[in-house]
Amino acid sequence: MPLVAAAVCPHPPLLVPELAGAAAPELADLRAACDAAVTGLLDHAPEQVLLVGGGPETTRFSTADYGSLRGYGLDRYVQLWKVNCAGGGRLPLSLTIGAWLLHRARTGLPRFAEAVAVDAAPDRCAALGAELAARAEPRTALLVLGDGTACRGTGAPGYDDPGAQPYDEGVAAALAGADSDALLDLDPALSTRLKAAGRAPWQVLAGAVRATGVPWRGELRHHTAPYGVGYLVASWEPA
């Protein structure tokens, strides 16, 4: 089966220690969980890595494209994979942080990237996942980037919403159990209200795994909500 493993990580800019500054130690456990998830992904001996994250529109990127952290206070470009004149600064934040995590793991594997529109309907997300699984040749590992809700308390970016914690807990349970159906059942309107940036990428993951036709198992590596934003890290593999 070409799709050999998947990992889910959040994509806050503060994962990058130079951006986090004095807050870097507060996110050390989250950063370590992301590193472990990426290492676990690579332990399945993939021949390439496919990154999936949210963006303004559904787009496939060139291997030479890159993202920038300049808008977050750090003058740094993050290359997806290859460096050549054909690349452009097109990667959204989700894929920029995903590429940063892979560089941090010091892997030289080929990597490719797809953005899914953050407002894409669940059936479109599932269809994209199935398409990615169908063209997952050779052995492919999937790195999925997405944050949980941003309404976990009065200091959260989206202020406080009593529905945020139950939403994140439901996603955590789905990731722990590799429950594709539960992820595909996430409501787009509720997700938008709660500012859950990971909804569409998680549903792409669900569609990809469902398309393999074999059972998968999951492991929830991390679930916290610093600064009022839900951050979830998980690993999936065929059972």
Buried (B, 14 or more C-beta within 10 A) or exposed (E): EBBBBBBBBBBBBBBBEEBBEEEBEEBEBBBEBBBBBBEBBBEBEBEBBBBBBBBEEBBEBBBBBBBBBEEBEEEBBBBBBBEEEEBEEBBBBBBBBBBBBBBBBEBEBBBBBBBBBBBBEBEBBBBBBBBBBEEBEEBBBBBBBBBBBBBBBEEBEBBEBEEBBEBBEBBBBBBBBBBBEBBBEBEBEBBEBBBBBBBBBBBBBBBBBBBBEEEBEBBBBBBBBBBBBBBBBBBBBBE
